[in-house]
Amino acid sequence: MNMLEHDLARSRMSELQAEAEAATRARRLYVARRAVRRAERAARRAARANAAVF
């Protein structure tokens, strides 16, 4: 019985670790996309400012 409990606990721990890794990847992707959107807006603002000068 102890071996079965050990296997079950190890399986659960690996599931939790996989979930944590997926959450970390999702968070990094969200942050990266937000940074890209911010950079695109900044580039558009700079282009408009440049066009307004000329």
CHARMM internal coordinates of N, CA and C (Angstrom, degrees):
IC EDIT
DIST 1 N 1 CA 1.4601
DIST 1 CA 1 C 1.5303
ANGL 1 N 1 CA 1 C 110.74
DIST 1 C 2 N 1.3254
ANGL 1 CA 1 C 2 N 116.58
DIHE 1 N 1 CA 1 C 2 N -38.47
DIST 2 N 2 CA 1.4612
ANGL 1 C 2 N 2 CA 120.17
DIHE 1 CA 1 C 2 N 2 CA -178.59
DIST 2 CA 2 C 1.5255
ANGL 2 N 2 CA 2 C 111.08
DIHE 1 C 2 N 2 CA 2 C -62.88
DIST 2 C 3 N 1.3382
ANGL 2 CA 2 C 3 N 117.39
DIHE 2 N 2 CA 2 C 3 N -38.76
DIST 3 N 3 CA 1.4651
ANGL 2 C 3 N 3 CA 120.89
DIHE 2 CA 2 C 3 N 3 CA 179.64
DIST 3 CA 3 C 1.5228
ANGL 3 N 3 CA 3 C 110.23
DIHE 2 C 3 N 3 CA 3 C -65.21
DIST 3 C 4 N 1.3281
ANGL 3 CA 3 C 4 N 117.22
DIHE 3 N 3 CA 3 C 4 N -39.28
DIST 4 N 4 CA 1.4591
ANGL 3 C 4 N 4 CA 121.64
DIHE 3 CA 3 C 4 N 4 CA 178.77
DIST 4 CA 4 C 1.5253
ANGL 4 N 4 CA 4 C 110.67
DIHE 3 C 4 N 4 CA 4 C -64.13
DIST 4 C 5 N 1.3239
ANGL 4 CA 4 C 5 N 116.72
DIHE 4 N 4 CA 4 C 5 N -43.77
DIST 5 N 5 CA 1.4623
ANGL 4 C 5 N 5 CA 120.87
DIHE 4 CA 4 C 5 N 5 CA 177.75
DIST 5 CA 5 C 1.5241
ANGL 5 N 5 CA 5 C 111.06
DIHE 4 C 5 N 5 CA 5 C -62.67
DIST 5 C 6 N 1.3297
ANGL 5 CA 5 C 6 N 115.71
DIHE 5 N 5 CA 5 C 6 N -39.84
DIST 6 N 6 CA 1.4588
ANGL 5 C 6 N 6 CA 120.26
DIHE 5 CA 5 C 6 N 6 CA 179.47
DIST 6 CA 6 C 1.5321
ANGL 6 N 6 CA 6 C 110.30
DIHE 5 C 6 N 6 CA 6 C -63.51
DIST 6 C 7 N 1.3213
ANGL 6 CA 6 C 7 N 116.92
DIHE 6 N 6 CA 6 C 7 N -45.81
DIST 7 N 7 CA 1.4661
ANGL 6 C 7 N 7 CA 120.81
DIHE 6 CA 6 C 7 N 7 CA 178.67
DIST 7 CA 7 C 1.5252
ANGL 7 N 7 CA 7 C 111.21
DIHE 6 C 7 N 7 CA 7 C -62.13
DIST 7 C 8 N 1.3288
ANGL 7 CA 7 C 8 N 116.31
DIHE 7 N 7 CA 7 C 8 N -40.64
DIST 8 N 8 CA 1.4550
ANGL 7 C 8 N 8 CA 120.94
DIHE 7 CA 7 C 8 N 8 CA 179.75
DIST 8 CA 8 C 1.5343
ANGL 8 N 8 CA 8 C 110.48
DIHE 7 C 8 N 8 CA 8 C -64.31
DIST 8 C 9 N 1.3284
ANGL 8 CA 8 C 9 N 116.34
DIHE 8 N 8 CA 8 C 9 N -43.77
DIST 9 N 9 CA 1.4616
ANGL 8 C 9 N 9 CA 120.63
DIHE 8 CA 8 C 9 N 9 CA 179.62
DIST 9 CA 9 C 1.5291
ANGL 9 N 9 CA 9 C 110.55
DIHE 8 C 9 N 9 CA 9 C -64.68
DIST 9 C 10 N 1.3263
ANGL 9 CA 9 C 10 N 116.60
DIHE 9 N 9 CA 9 C 10 N -41.48
DIST 10 N 10 CA 1.4642
ANGL 9 C 10 N 10 CA 119.84
DIHE 9 CA 9 C 10 N 10 CA 179.76
DIST 10 CA 10 C 1.5277
ANGL 10 N 10 CA 10 C 110.42
DIHE 9 C 10 N 10 CA 10 C -65.70
DIST 10 C 11 N 1.3244
ANGL 10 CA 10 C 11 N 116.67
DIHE 10 N 10 CA 10 C 11 N -39.84
DIST 11 N 11 CA 1.4595
ANGL 10 C 11 N 11 CA 120.98
DIHE 10 CA 10 C 11 N 11 CA 178.06
DIST 11 CA 11 C 1.5277
ANGL 11 N 11 CA 11 C 110.74
DIHE 10 C 11 N 11 CA 11 C -62.83
DIST 11 C 12 N 1.3212
ANGL 11 CA 11 C 12 N 115.61
DIHE 11 N 11 CA 11 C 12 N -43.33
DIST 12 N 12 CA 1.4732
ANGL 11 C 12 N 12 CA 120.40
DIHE 11 CA 11 C 12 N 12 CA 179.79
DIST 12 CA 12 C 1.5271
ANGL 12 N 12 CA 12 C 110.85
DIHE 11 C 12 N 12 CA 12 C -64.87
DIST 12 C 13 N 1.3269
ANGL 12 CA 12 C 13 N 116.01
DIHE 12 N 12 CA 12 C 13 N -40.50
DIST 13 N 13 CA 1.4600
ANGL 12 C 13 N 13 CA 119.40
DIHE 12 CA 12 C 13 N 13 CA 178.90
DIST 13 CA 13 C 1.5245
ANGL 13 N 13 CA 13 C 110.98
DIHE 12 C 13 N 13 CA 13 C -63.52
DIST 13 C 14 N 1.3212
ANGL 13 CA 13 C 14 N 117.50
DIHE 13 N 13 CA 13 C 14 N -40.29
DIST 14 N 14 CA 1.4653
ANGL 13 C 14 N 14 CA 119.29
DIHE 13 CA 13 C 14 N 14 CA 179.50
DIST 14 CA 14 C 1.5325
ANGL 14 N 14 CA 14 C 110.48
DIHE 13 C 14 N 14 CA 14 C -68.46
DIST 14 C 15 N 1.3389
ANGL 14 CA 14 C 15 N 117.61
DIHE 14 N 14 CA 14 C 15 N -34.16
DIST 15 N 15 CA 1.4693
ANGL 14 C 15 N 15 CA 120.66
DIHE 14 CA 14 C 15 N 15 CA 175.19
DIST 15 CA 15 C 1.5278
ANGL 15 N 15 CA 15 C 110.65
DIHE 14 C 15 N 15 CA 15 C -63.51
DIST 15 C 16 N 1.3254
ANGL 15 CA 15 C 16 N 116.39
DIHE 15 N 15 CA 15 C 16 N -45.25
DIST 16 N 16 CA 1.4618
ANGL 15 C 16 N 16 CA 120.50
DIHE 15 CA 15 C 16 N 16 CA -179.94
DIST 16 CA 16 C 1.5262
ANGL 16 N 16 CA 16 C 110.94
DIHE 15 C 16 N 16 CA 16 C -64.31
DIST 16 C 17 N 1.3370
ANGL 16 CA 16 C 17 N 116.15
DIHE 16 N 16 CA 16 C 17 N -38.54
DIST 17 N 17 CA 1.4624
ANGL 16 C 17 N 17 CA 119.56
DIHE 16 CA 16 C 17 N 17 CA 179.09
DIST 17 CA 17 C 1.5285
ANGL 17 N 17 CA 17 C 110.29
DIHE 16 C 17 N 17 CA 17 C -65.94
DIST 17 C 18 N 1.3320
ANGL 17 CA 17 C 18 N 117.09
DIHE 17 N 17 CA 17 C 18 N -40.35
DIST 18 N 18 CA 1.4621
ANGL 17 C 18 N 18 CA 120.70
DIHE 17 CA 17 C 18 N 18 CA 178.76
DIST 18 CA 18 C 1.5281
ANGL 18 N 18 CA 18 C 110.22
DIHE 17 C 18 N 18 CA 18 C -64.40
DIST 18 C 19 N 1.3275
ANGL 18 CA 18 C 19 N 116.76
DIHE 18 N 18 CA 18 C 19 N -40.47
DIST 19 N 19 CA 1.4698
ANGL 18 C 19 N 19 CA 120.16
DIHE 18 CA 18 C 19 N 19 CA 177.77
DIST 19 CA 19 C 1.5281
ANGL 19 N 19 CA 19 C 110.86
DIHE 18 C 19 N 19 CA 19 C -63.83
DIST 19 C 20 N 1.3300
ANGL 19 CA 19 C 20 N 116.66
DIHE 19 N 19 CA 19 C 20 N -41.28
DIST 20 N 20 CA 1.4639
ANGL 19 C 20 N 20 CA 120.63
DIHE 19 CA 19 C 20 N 20 CA 179.81
DIST 20 CA 20 C 1.5300
ANGL 20 N 20 CA 20 C 110.15
DIHE 19 C 20 N 20 CA 20 C -64.75
DIST 20 C 21 N 1.3257
ANGL 20 CA 20 C 21 N 116.85
DIHE 20 N 20 CA 20 C 21 N -41.03
DIST 21 N 21 CA 1.4601
ANGL 20 C 21 N 21 CA 120.06
DIHE 20 CA 20 C 21 N 21 CA 179.12
DIST 21 CA 21 C 1.5278
ANGL 21 N 21 CA 21 C 110.75
DIHE 20 C 21 N 21 CA 21 C -65.38
DIST 21 C 22 N 1.3339
ANGL 21 CA 21 C 22 N 117.08
DIHE 21 N 21 CA 21 C 22 N -39.96
DIST 22 N 22 CA 1.4669
ANGL 21 C 22 N 22 CA 120.62
DIHE 21 CA 21 C 22 N 22 CA 178.39
DIST 22 CA 22 C 1.5262
ANGL 22 N 22 CA 22 C 110.40
DIHE 21 C 22 N 22 CA 22 C -64.44
DIST 22 C 23 N 1.3223
ANGL 22 CA 22 C 23 N 116.55
DIHE 22 N 22 CA 22 C 23 N -40.58
DIST 23 N 23 CA 1.4673
ANGL 22 C 23 N 23 CA 120.10
DIHE 22 CA 22 C 23 N 23 CA 178.65
DIST 23 CA 23 C 1.5317
ANGL 23 N 23 CA 23 C 110.60
DIHE 22 C 23 N 23 CA 23 C -64.77
DIST 23 C 24 N 1.3233
ANGL 23 CA 23 C 24 N 116.61
DIHE 23 N 23 CA 23 C 24 N -39.17
DIST 24 N 24 CA 1.4669
ANGL 23 C 24 N 24 CA 120.56
DIHE 23 CA 23 C 24 N 24 CA 178.49
DIST 24 CA 24 C 1.5203
ANGL 24 N 24 CA 24 C 110.64
DIHE 23 C 24 N 24 CA 24 C -64.41
DIST 24 C 25 N 1.3429
ANGL 24 CA 24 C 25 N 116.19
DIHE 24 N 24 CA 24 C 25 N -43.24
DIST 25 N 25 CA 1.4659
ANGL 24 C 25 N 25 CA 119.57
DIHE 24 CA 24 C 25 N 25 CA 178.81
DIST 25 CA 25 C 1.5242
ANGL 25 N 25 CA 25 C 110.82
DIHE 24 C 25 N 25 CA 25 C -63.72
DIST 25 C 26 N 1.3309
ANGL 25 CA 25 C 26 N 116.76
DIHE 25 N 25 CA 25 C 26 N -41.89
DIST 26 N 26 CA 1.4637
ANGL 25 C 26 N 26 CA 120.61
DIHE 25 CA 25 C 26 N 26 CA 179.81
DIST 26 CA 26 C 1.5281
ANGL 26 N 26 CA 26 C 110.49
DIHE 25 C 26 N 26 CA 26 C -63.34
DIST 26 C 27 N 1.3088
ANGL 26 CA 26 C 27 N 116.85
DIHE 26 N 26 CA 26 C 27 N -40.92
DIST 27 N 27 CA 1.4702
ANGL 26 C 27 N 27 CA 120.67
DIHE 26 CA 26 C 27 N 27 CA 179.35
DIST 27 CA 27 C 1.5287
ANGL 27 N 27 CA 27 C 110.81
DIHE 26 C 27 N 27 CA 27 C -64.72
DIST 27 C 28 N 1.3343
ANGL 27 CA 27 C 28 N 116.42
DIHE 27 N 27 CA 27 C 28 N -44.79
DIST 28 N 28 CA 1.4713
ANGL 27 C 28 N 28 CA 119.67
DIHE 27 CA 27 C 28 N 28 CA 178.79
DIST 28 CA 28 C 1.5177
ANGL 28 N 28 CA 28 C 111.49
DIHE 27 C 28 N 28 CA 28 C -61.57
DIST 28 C 29 N 1.3400
ANGL 28 CA 28 C 29 N 116.14
DIHE 28 N 28 CA 28 C 29 N -39.96
DIST 29 N 29 CA 1.4633
ANGL 28 C 29 N 29 CA 120.47
DIHE 28 CA 28 C 29 N 29 CA 179.01
DIST 29 CA 29 C 1.5253
ANGL 29 N 29 CA 29 C 110.26
DIHE 28 C 29 N 29 CA 29 C -64.43
DIST 29 C 30 N 1.3289
ANGL 29 CA 29 C 30 N 116.96
DIHE 29 N 29 CA 29 C 30 N -42.89
DIST 30 N 30 CA 1.4598
ANGL 29 C 30 N 30 CA 121.52
DIHE 29 CA 29 C 30 N 30 CA 178.32
DIST 30 CA 30 C 1.5264
ANGL 30 N 30 CA 30 C 110.47
DIHE 29 C 30 N 30 CA 30 C -60.58
DIST 30 C 31 N 1.3197
ANGL 30 CA 30 C 31 N 117.14
DIHE 30 N 30 CA 30 C 31 N -46.26
DIST 31 N 31 CA 1.4648
ANGL 30 C 31 N 31 CA 121.51
DIHE 30 CA 30 C 31 N 31 CA -179.07
DIST 31 CA 31 C 1.5238
ANGL 31 N 31 CA 31 C 110.21
DIHE 30 C 31 N 31 CA 31 C -64.28
DIST 31 C 32 N 1.3272
ANGL 31 CA 31 C 32 N 116.96
DIHE 31 N 31 CA 31 C 32 N -41.14
DIST 32 N 32 CA 1.4680
ANGL 31 C 32 N 32 CA 120.38
DIHE 31 CA 31 C 32 N 32 CA -179.72
DIST 32 CA 32 C 1.5290
ANGL 32 N 32 CA 32 C 110.77
DIHE 31 C 32 N 32 CA 32 C -65.24
DIST 32 C 33 N 1.3257
ANGL 32 CA 32 C 33 N 116.83
DIHE 32 N 32 CA 32 C 33 N -43.17
DIST 33 N 33 CA 1.4712
ANGL 32 C 33 N 33 CA 119.45
DIHE 32 CA 32 C 33 N 33 CA 179.05
DIST 33 CA 33 C 1.5160
ANGL 33 N 33 CA 33 C 111.22
DIHE 32 C 33 N 33 CA 33 C -64.06
DIST 33 C 34 N 1.3200
ANGL 33 CA 33 C 34 N 116.57
DIHE 33 N 33 CA 33 C 34 N -39.28
DIST 34 N 34 CA 1.4634
ANGL 33 C 34 N 34 CA 120.42
DIHE 33 CA 33 C 34 N 34 CA 178.80
DIST 34 CA 34 C 1.5302
ANGL 34 N 34 CA 34 C 110.29
DIHE 33 C 34 N 34 CA 34 C -64.11
DIST 34 C 35 N 1.3211
ANGL 34 CA 34 C 35 N 117.27
DIHE 34 N 34 CA 34 C 35 N -39.78
DIST 35 N 35 CA 1.4635
ANGL 34 C 35 N 35 CA 120.95
DIHE 34 CA 34 C 35 N 35 CA 178.28
DIST 35 CA 35 C 1.5264
ANGL 35 N 35 CA 35 C 110.59
DIHE 34 C 35 N 35 CA 35 C -65.03
DIST 35 C 36 N 1.3269
ANGL 35 CA 35 C 36 N 116.69
DIHE 35 N 35 CA 35 C 36 N -38.91
DIST 36 N 36 CA 1.4721
ANGL 35 C 36 N 36 CA 120.10
DIHE 35 CA 35 C 36 N 36 CA 178.39
DIST 36 CA 36 C 1.5200
ANGL 36 N 36 CA 36 C 110.25
DIHE 35 C 36 N 36 CA 36 C -64.13
DIST 36 C 37 N 1.3306
ANGL 36 CA 36 C 37 N 116.94
DIHE 36 N 36 CA 36 C 37 N -44.98
DIST 37 N 37 CA 1.4702
ANGL 36 C 37 N 37 CA 119.63
DIHE 36 CA 36 C 37 N 37 CA 178.81
DIST 37 CA 37 C 1.5262
ANGL 37 N 37 CA 37 C 110.79
DIHE 36 C 37 N 37 CA 37 C -61.31
DIST 37 C 38 N 1.3209
ANGL 37 CA 37 C 38 N 117.04
DIHE 37 N 37 CA 37 C 38 N -41.85
DIST 38 N 38 CA 1.4646
ANGL 37 C 38 N 38 CA 121.00
DIHE 37 CA 37 C 38 N 38 CA 179.29
DIST 38 CA 38 C 1.5275
ANGL 38 N 38 CA 38 C 110.49
DIHE 37 C 38 N 38 CA 38 C -62.40
DIST 38 C 39 N 1.3278
ANGL 38 CA 38 C 39 N 116.99
DIHE 38 N 38 CA 38 C 39 N -42.43
DIST 39 N 39 CA 1.4712
ANGL 38 C 39 N 39 CA 120.72
DIHE 38 CA 38 C 39 N 39 CA 179.39
DIST 39 CA 39 C 1.5268
ANGL 39 N 39 CA 39 C 110.96
DIHE 38 C 39 N 39 CA 39 C -66.05
DIST 39 C 40 N 1.3308
ANGL 39 CA 39 C 40 N 116.85
DIHE 39 N 39 CA 39 C 40 N -38.51
DIST 40 N 40 CA 1.4698
ANGL 39 C 40 N 40 CA 119.69
DIHE 39 CA 39 C 40 N 40 CA 178.46
DIST 40 CA 40 C 1.5283
ANGL 40 N 40 CA 40 C 110.80
DIHE 39 C 40 N 40 CA 40 C -64.54
DIST 40 C 41 N 1.3260
ANGL 40 CA 40 C 41 N 116.46
DIHE 40 N 40 CA 40 C 41 N -42.43
DIST 41 N 41 CA 1.4652
ANGL 40 C 41 N 41 CA 119.26
DIHE 40 CA 40 C 41 N 41 CA 178.15
DIST 41 CA 41 C 1.5246
ANGL 41 N 41 CA 41 C 110.74
DIHE 40 C 41 N 41 CA 41 C -63.22
DIST 41 C 42 N 1.3264
ANGL 41 CA 41 C 42 N 117.32
DIHE 41 N 41 CA 41 C 42 N -41.26
DIST 42 N 42 CA 1.4596
ANGL 41 C 42 N 42 CA 121.03
DIHE 41 CA 41 C 42 N 42 CA 179.40
DIST 42 CA 42 C 1.5295
ANGL 42 N 42 CA 42 C 110.43
DIHE 41 C 42 N 42 CA 42 C -63.43
DIST 42 C 43 N 1.3242
ANGL 42 CA 42 C 43 N 117.14
DIHE 42 N 42 CA 42 C 43 N -39.54
DIST 43 N 43 CA 1.4697
ANGL 42 C 43 N 43 CA 120.31
DIHE 42 CA 42 C 43 N 43 CA 179.63
DIST 43 CA 43 C 1.5267
ANGL 43 N 43 CA 43 C 110.21
DIHE 42 C 43 N 43 CA 43 C -66.36
DIST 43 C 44 N 1.3330
ANGL 43 CA 43 C 44 N 116.75
DIHE 43 N 43 CA 43 C 44 N -41.01
DIST 44 N 44 CA 1.4697
ANGL 43 C 44 N 44 CA 119.23
DIHE 43 CA 43 C 44 N 44 CA 178.01
DIST 44 CA 44 C 1.5191
ANGL 44 N 44 CA 44 C 111.19
DIHE 43 C 44 N 44 CA 44 C -64.92
DIST 44 C 45 N 1.3308
ANGL 44 CA 44 C 45 N 116.63
DIHE 44 N 44 CA 44 C 45 N -40.95
DIST 45 N 45 CA 1.4744
ANGL 44 C 45 N 45 CA 120.41
DIHE 44 CA 44 C 45 N 45 CA 177.49
DIST 45 CA 45 C 1.5247
ANGL 45 N 45 CA 45 C 110.53
DIHE 44 C 45 N 45 CA 45 C -61.23
DIST 45 C 46 N 1.3246
ANGL 45 CA 45 C 46 N 116.39
DIHE 45 N 45 CA 45 C 46 N -43.49
DIST 46 N 46 CA 1.4648
ANGL 45 C 46 N 46 CA 120.37
DIHE 45 CA 45 C 46 N 46 CA -179.63
DIST 46 CA 46 C 1.5308
ANGL 46 N 46 CA 46 C 110.10
DIHE 45 C 46 N 46 CA 46 C -64.76
DIST 46 C 47 N 1.3310
ANGL 46 CA 46 C 47 N 117.11
DIHE 46 N 46 CA 46 C 47 N -39.47
DIST 47 N 47 CA 1.4595
ANGL 46 C 47 N 47 CA 119.93
DIHE 46 CA 46 C 47 N 47 CA 179.37
DIST 47 CA 47 C 1.5244
ANGL 47 N 47 CA 47 C 110.82
DIHE 46 C 47 N 47 CA 47 C -65.41
DIST 47 C 48 N 1.3291
ANGL 47 CA 47 C 48 N 116.65
DIHE 47 N 47 CA 47 C 48 N -41.04
DIST 48 N 48 CA 1.4715
ANGL 47 C 48 N 48 CA 119.72
DIHE 47 CA 47 C 48 N 48 CA 177.90
DIST 48 CA 48 C 1.5245
ANGL 48 N 48 CA 48 C 110.72
DIHE 47 C 48 N 48 CA 48 C -65.04
DIST 48 C 49 N 1.3201
ANGL 48 CA 48 C 49 N 117.19
DIHE 48 N 48 CA 48 C 49 N -42.29
DIST 49 N 49 CA 1.4605
ANGL 48 C 49 N 49 CA 120.75
DIHE 48 CA 48 C 49 N 49 CA 179.98
DIST 49 CA 49 C 1.5301
ANGL 49 N 49 CA 49 C 109.93
DIHE 48 C 49 N 49 CA 49 C -63.81
DIST 49 C 50 N 1.3251
ANGL 49 CA 49 C 50 N 115.58
DIHE 49 N 49 CA 49 C 50 N -40.16
DIST 50 N 50 CA 1.4635
ANGL 49 C 50 N 50 CA 119.79
DIHE 49 CA 49 C 50 N 50 CA 179.28
DIST 50 CA 50 C 1.5288
ANGL 50 N 50 CA 50 C 110.52
DIHE 49 C 50 N 50 CA 50 C -65.89
DIST 50 C 51 N 1.3218
ANGL 50 CA 50 C 51 N 117.23
DIHE 50 N 50 CA 50 C 51 N -40.87
DIST 51 N 51 CA 1.4626
ANGL 50 C 51 N 51 CA 121.14
DIHE 50 CA 50 C 51 N 51 CA 179.50
DIST 51 CA 51 C 1.5251
ANGL 51 N 51 CA 51 C 110.96
DIHE 50 C 51 N 51 CA 51 C -66.63
DIST 51 C 52 N 1.3243
ANGL 51 CA 51 C 52 N 116.29
DIHE 51 N 51 CA 51 C 52 N -33.51
DIST 52 N 52 CA 1.4580
ANGL 51 C 52 N 52 CA 120.09
DIHE 51 CA 51 C 52 N 52 CA -179.42
DIST 52 CA 52 C 1.5245
ANGL 52 N 52 CA 52 C 111.53
DIHE 51 C 52 N 52 CA 52 C -70.02
DIST 52 C 53 N 1.3138
ANGL 52 CA 52 C 53 N 117.17
DIHE 52 N 52 CA 52 C 53 N -27.08
DIST 53 N 53 CA 1.4625
ANGL 52 C 53 N 53 CA 121.00
DIHE 52 CA 52 C 53 N 53 CA -179.53
DIST 53 CA 53 C 1.5199
ANGL 53 N 53 CA 53 C 109.76
DIHE 52 C 53 N 53 CA 53 C -71.65
DIST 53 C 54 N 1.3298
ANGL 53 CA 53 C 54 N 117.00
DIHE 53 N 53 CA 53 C 54 N -37.08
DIST 54 N 54 CA 1.4748
ANGL 53 C 54 N 54 CA 120.59
DIHE 53 CA 53 C 54 N 54 CA -176.92
DIST 54 CA 54 C 1.4826
ANGL 54 N 54 CA 54 C 113.98
DIHE 53 C 54 N 54 CA 54 C -93.36
END
COOR INIT
IC SEED 1 N 1 CA 1 C
IC BUILD
